[in-house]
Amino acid sequence: MVRAIILVRSPKKLISARLMKVNNVTDSFPTSGQFDAVAIIEVDELIKIKDITTQIQKINGVERTETLVEVS
């Protein structure tokens, strides 16, 4: 299992609820600072992270994402 954190910049107030609707998102919550929300994902293969990031970037109001992959 590969786990990653996707940081999301969006002016939408309920963006974390929208993130929870994306497949493989196990948790999402709003944050303060440079990014407005965090999505935690778990996938079987590293390459699937790109697909999920692309889905998140297509959500209305998402301006920018940054992905951090867990290294173990």
KOLKOLTI-897717 format. One record per residue: residue number from 1; x, y, z of N, C-alpha, C, O, CB in turn. Coordinates in steps of 0.2 Angstrom, whole numbers, plus 2048, in hexadecimal, padded with zeros to 3 digits. Glycine has a CB too. Example, Ala and Ser with C-alpha at 12.3 -4.5 7.8 and 13.67 -1.06 7.14 Angstrom:
BEGIN
R seq n_X n_Y n_Z ca_X ca_Y ca_Z c_X c_Y c_Z o_X o_Y o_Z cb_X cb_Y cb_Z
R   1 842 7E4 827  83E  7EA  827 842 7F0 827 847 7EF 82A  839  7EA  82D
R   2 840 7F5 823  844  7FB  824 840 800 827 843 806 828  846  7FD  81D
END
This chain:
BEGIN
R seq n_X n_Y n_Z ca_X ca_Y ca_Z c_X c_Y c_Z o_X o_Y o_Z cb_X cb_Y cb_Z
R   1 804 7FA 800  800  800  800 804 806 800 809 807 804  7FB  800  806
R   2 803 80B 7FC  806  811  7FB 802 817 7FE 7FC 817 7FC  809  813  7F4
R   3 804 81B 802  800  820  805 803 827 803 80A 828 803  800  820  80D
R   4 7FF 82C 802  801  833  800 7FD 838 803 7F7 836 804  802  833  7F8
R   5 7FF 83E 803  7FC  843  806 7FB 848 800 800 84A 7FD  7FF  847  80C
R   6 7F5 84B 7FE  7F4  850  7F9 7F2 856 7FC 7ED 856 7FF  7EF  84D  7F3
R   7 7F6 85B 7FB  7F4  862  7FE 7F1 865 7F9 7F2 865 7F3  7FB  866  800
R   8 7EB 869 7FA  7E7  86C  7F6 7E5 873 7F7 7E4 875 7FD  7E0  868  7F5
R   9 7E6 877 7F2  7E5  87E  7F3 7DE 880 7EF 7DD 87E 7E9  7EA  883  7F0
R  10 7D9 882 7F3  7D2  884  7F0 7CF 889 7F4 7CF 888 7FB  7CE  87D  7EF
R  11 7CC 88E 7F1  7C8  892  7F5 7C1 88F 7F8 7BE 893 7FC  7C7  899  7F1
R  12 7BF 88A 7F5  7B9  887  7F7 7B9 884 7FE 7BE 881 800  7B7  881  7F2
R  13 7B4 886 802  7B4  884  809 7B3 87D 80B 7B5 87A 810  7AF  888  80D
R  14 7AF 87A 806  7AE  872  808 7B2 86E 803 7B0 868 802  7A6  871  806
R  15 7B8 870 802  7BC  86C  7FD 7BE 865 800 7BF 860 7FD  7C3  870  7FB
R  16 7BF 865 807  7C1  85F  80A 7BC 859 809 7BD 854 809  7C3  860  811
R  17 7B5 85C 80A  7B0  857  809 7B0 854 801 7AE 84E 800  7A9  85A  80A
R  18 7B1 859 7FD  7B2  856  7F6 7B7 851 7F5 7B7 84D 7F1  7B2  85C  7F1
R  19 7BD 853 7F8  7C3  84E  7F7 7C1 847 7FA 7C3 842 7F7  7C9  851  7FB
R  20 7BD 846 7FF  7BB  840  802 7B7 83C 7FD 7B7 836 7FD  7B7  841  808
R  21 7B4 83F 7F8  7B0  83B  7F2 7B5 838 7ED 7B2 834 7E9  7AB  840  7EF
R  22 7BB 83A 7ED  7C0  837  7E8 7C2 830 7EB 7C4 82F 7F1  7C6  83B  7E7
R  23 7C2 82B 7E6  7C4  824  7E8 7CB 824 7EB 7D0 828 7E9  7C4  820  7E2
R  24 7CC 820 7F0  7D3  81F  7F3 7D5 825 7F8 7DA 824 7FB  7D8  81E  7EE
R  25 7D0 82A 7F9  7D2  82F  7FE 7CF 82C 805 7C9 82B 805  7CE  836  7FC
R  26 7D4 82B 809  7D2  828  810 7D0 82D 815 7CC 82C 81A  7D7  823  812
R  27 7D3 833 814  7D1  839  819 7D2 83F 815 7D6 840 811  7D5  838  81F
R  28 7CF 844 818  7CF  84B  815 7CD 850 81A 7C8 84F 81E  7CB  84C  80E
R  29 7D1 855 81B  7CF  85A  820 7D2 861 81E 7D7 862 81A  7D2  859  827
R  30 7CE 867 820  7D1  86D  81E 7D7 86F 822 7D8 86D 828  7CB  873  81F
R  31 7DB 874 81F  7E1  876  823 7E1 87E 822 7DE 881 81E  7E7  873  820
R  32 7E6 881 826  7E7  888  825 7EE 888 822 7F2 884 823  7E6  88C  82C
R  33 7F0 88E 81F  7F6  88F  81C 7F6 88F 815 7F1 891 812  7FB  889  81F
R  34 7FB 88D 812  7FC  88D  80A 7F7 889 807 7F5 88B 801  803  88B  808
R  35 7F5 883 80A  7F0  87F  807 7EA 87F 80B 7EA 880 811  7F3  878  806
R  36 7E4 87D 808  7DE  87E  80B 7DB 877 80D 7D7 877 812  7D9  881  806
R  37 7DE 872 80B  7DB  86B  80D 7E1 866 80B 7E5 867 808  7D5  869  809
R  38 7E0 860 80F  7E4  85A  80E 7E0 854 80C 7DB 853 80F  7E9  859  814
R  39 7E3 850 808  7E0  84A  806 7E5 845 807 7EA 845 805  7DD  84A  7FF
R  40 7E3 83F 80B  7E8  83A  80C 7E5 834 808 7DF 832 808  7E8  838  814
R  41 7E9 831 804  7E7  82C  7FF 7EB 826 800 7F1 826 803  7E8  82E  7F8
R  42 7E9 820 7FF  7EC  819  7FF 7EB 816 7F8 7E5 815 7F6  7EA  815  805
R  43 7F0 813 7F5  7EF  810  7EF 7F4 80A 7EF 7F8 809 7F3  7F1  815  7E9
R  44 7F2 805 7EA  7F6  7FF  7EA 7FD 800 7E6 802 7FD 7E8  7F2  7FA  7E6
R  45 7FD 805 7E1  803  806  7DD 805 80D 7DD 800 812 7DD  802  803  7D6
R  46 80B 80F 7DD  80D  816  7DD 80A 81A 7D7 808 820 7D8  815  816  7DD
R  47 80A 817 7D1  807  81A  7CB 800 81D 7CC 7FE 821 7C8  808  815  7C5
R  48 7FC 81A 7D0  7F5  81B  7D1 7F4 822 7D4 7EF 825 7D4  7F1  816  7D5
R  49 7F9 825 7D8  7F9  82B  7DB 7F8 831 7D6 7F4 835 7D7  800  82D  7DF
R  50 7FB 830 7D0  7FA  835  7CB 7F3 836 7C9 7F0 83B 7C8  7FE  834  7C5
R  51 7EF 830 7C8  7E8  830  7C6 7E4 833 7CB 7DF 837 7C9  7E6  828  7C5
R  52 7E5 832 7D1  7E1  835  7D7 7E2 83C 7D7 7DE 840 7D8  7E3  832  7DE
R  53 7E9 83E 7D6  7EA  846  7D6 7E7 849 7D1 7E4 84F 7D1  7F2  846  7D6
R  54 7E7 846 7CB  7E3  849  7C5 7DC 84A 7C6 7D9 84F 7C5  7E4  844  7BF
R  55 7D9 845 7CA  7D2  845  7CB 7D0 84B 7D0 7CC 84F 7CF  7CF  83F  7CF
R  56 7D5 84C 7D5  7D4  851  7DA 7D5 858 7D6 7D1 85D 7D8  7D9  851  7DF
R  57 7DA 859 7D2  7DB  85F  7CE 7D5 861 7CA 7D4 867 7C8  7E1  85E  7CA
R  58 7D1 85C 7C8  7CB  85D  7C4 7C5 860 7C8 7C0 862 7C5  7C9  857  7C0
R  59 7C5 860 7CF  7C0  862  7D3 7BF 869 7D2 7C4 86D 7D2  7C1  860  7DA
R  60 7B9 86C 7D1  7B8  873  7D0 7BA 877 7D6 7B9 875 7DC  7B0  874  7CF
R  61 7BF 87C 7D5  7C1  880  7DA 7C8 87E 7DC 7CC 882 7E0  7BD  880  7E0
R  62 7CB 878 7DA  7D2  876  7DC 7D7 87B 7D8 7D6 87A 7D2  7D3  86F  7DB
R  63 7DB 87E 7DB  7E0  883  7D8 7E6 87F 7D7 7EA 880 7D2  7E0  889  7DB
R  64 7E8 87B 7DC  7EF  879  7DC 7EF 873 7E1 7EC 873 7E6  7F4  87E  7DE
R  65 7F4 86E 7DF  7F5  868  7E4 7FC 867 7E4 800 869 7E0  7F1  862  7E1
R  66 7FE 864 7EA  805  862  7EB 805 85B 7EE 801 85A 7F3  809  867  7EF
R  67 808 856 7EC  808  84F  7EE 80E 84D 7F2 814 84E 7EF  807  84A  7E8
R  68 80D 84A 7F8  813  848  7FC 812 840 7FD 80C 83E 7FF  813  84C  803
R  69 816 83C 7FA  816  835  7FB 81A 833 801 81F 835 802  819  832  7F4
R  70 816 82E 805  819  82C  80B 81F 827 809 81F 823 804  814  828  80F
R  71 825 828 80C  82B  824  80B 82C 820 811 82D 822 817  831  828  80A
R  72 82C 819 810  82D  815  816 832 810 815 834 80C 819  827  811  818
END
